[in-house]
Amino acid sequence: MEPFLGFIEAPSIDICDSRNNIRLATGYKFALGCAFGACDAILWSLLLEETMIHQKYAHS
């Protein structure tokens, strides 16, 4: 099975969960995924603002 987006497949996540005896409900998995996605978006926007936008207009 090829991953649709990214490099991690959904079945491999379930295998890691069962191998480590970690059982999370689907709602918790969804909430964690949304939280990580929001943090990722915020970090990227800060990185772009600081590196590209501020450096470009600081020289003007």
C-alpha positions as CSV (number, residue, x, y, z in Angstrom):
1,M,0.0,0.0,0.0
2,E,1.4,3.4,-1.0
3,P,0.9,6.4,1.2
4,F,-1.5,8.9,-0.2
5,L,0.2,11.9,1.3
6,G,3.5,12.0,3.2
7,F,5.6,9.1,4.1
8,I,3.6,7.4,6.9
9,E,0.9,4.9,6.1
10,A,-2.1,4.6,8.4
11,P,-1.7,0.8,8.9
12,S,1.9,1.2,10.1
13,I,0.6,3.6,12.8
14,D,-1.8,0.9,14.0
15,I,1.0,-1.7,14.0
16,C,3.2,0.6,16.2
17,D,0.2,1.2,18.5
18,S,-0.5,-2.5,19.0
19,R,3.2,-3.4,19.3
20,N,3.8,-0.9,22.1
21,N,0.4,-1.7,23.8
22,I,-0.8,1.9,23.3
23,R,-4.5,2.0,22.6
24,L,-6.0,5.4,21.7
25,A,-9.5,6.0,20.7
26,T,-10.1,7.3,17.2
27,G,-11.3,10.7,18.6
28,Y,-8.0,11.1,20.5
29,K,-6.0,10.2,17.4
30,F,-8.0,12.8,15.4
31,A,-7.5,15.5,18.0
32,L,-3.8,14.8,18.2
33,G,-3.5,15.0,14.4
34,C,-5.3,18.3,14.3
35,A,-3.2,19.7,17.1
36,F,0.1,18.7,15.4
37,G,-1.2,20.1,12.1
38,A,-2.0,23.4,13.7
39,C,1.4,23.6,15.4
40,D,3.1,22.7,12.1
41,A,1.2,25.5,10.3
42,I,2.0,28.1,13.0
43,L,5.7,27.1,13.0
44,W,5.9,27.3,9.2
45,S,4.3,30.7,9.1
46,L,6.7,32.0,11.8
47,L,9.6,30.6,9.9
48,L,8.6,32.2,6.6
49,E,7.8,35.5,8.2
50,E,11.2,35.7,10.0
51,T,13.4,34.4,7.3
52,M,11.9,35.6,4.1
53,I,9.6,38.6,4.7
54,H,11.6,40.4,7.4
55,Q,15.0,39.9,5.8
56,K,13.6,41.0,2.4
57,Y,12.1,44.3,3.7
58,A,14.9,45.0,6.3
59,H,17.2,45.8,3.5
60,S,14.8,48.3,1.9
